[in-house]
Amino acid sequence: MSKQKSITIKGNKEVDFVVYGLLTDELADYQIAMALNEKMRWNLRSYLPMEDLEADPPYKFHFFGENNQSGHFQIALWRNWQNDQVFNPELKTIQYFLRVTGEWGEAQDAQLMKSLKEILGSTNAINIKAELLKNPEYFMFQIMSREQKEERNLRAKLRESNIN
């Protein structure tokens, strides 16, 4: 199985992810997540939003995500336009993004594209070449489940109590 290669781009940032653009106004994010769960045997579920309430203007984007049980890749699904704000202005005509981070082979890519085309229609799923984007940094972020956040907070409290 071939692995997704890291690509060095502007500012020496490495891209270790694949991004797909989904074009549909007919399905909500939870419907896409449920269909992908069934076809790909994933477990996409609601994750904590990525937000910055101090930014100007403040933003908050909701995600569906999964950390693959094998630990080799992470999946994120989100709507590009939320609350009258666009996540990626460079790709503002895309309604949804699906990002896979980590090890991702050609066979997995082909299976996902087949599933997306069955869910959305033959022309409504595209593979976005992050290395060709002006600002691929938009896709460089971490998503976190509620359980992961609780575990991180618990570890921080334990470290703090051990210091005191």
C-alpha positions, 0 to 999 in steps of 0.5 A, a space after each residue: 500500500 502506498 502512503 500519502 507523501 508529505 509535500 513541502 510548500 511555501 514557508 517550509 510547511 509540510 502537507 500530509 493530508 488529502 483534501 476532497 471538495 464536495 459539491 452538493 446543496 441537497 445533503 446536510 453534513 450529517 447526511 454525508 457523514 452517515 452515508 460515508 460511515 455506511 460505505 467506508 465503515 467509518 465512525 464520523 461523529 460530531 467533533 468540537 468546533 474550531 473557533 476563535 471568538 477573539 478574532 475579527 470577525 469571530 468564527 466558529 466552524 463545526 466538524 464531523 471527524 474520526 481518528 481511525 482505529 488503527 491510528 494511521 489516519 484522521 478524517 474531518 468533514 465540514 461545510 465551507 460556509 457556516 454562519 455567513 462565514 467562509 472557511 476557505 475563500 480561495 475555494 468558496 464555490 465548494 460546499 463541503 471539504 473532506 480532509 484525510 490526514 496521515 497514511 492514505 493509499 491509492 486504493 483507499 483514495 479510489 474507494 473513497 472517490 467511488 463512494 463519494 460519487 455514489 453519494 453525491 453524483 459523478 461530478 460532485 466530488 473532486 480531489 483538491 491539490 493542496 500544493 497548488 493552493 495559494 493558502 493551503 494553511 487553511 487545511 492545517 488544523 487539528 480537530 478534537 473530539 469531546 473525549 480527547 479534550 476531556 482527556 487532555 484537560 485531565 492530564 493537564 490537571 494531573 500534571 498541575 497537581 504533581 507540580 504543586 
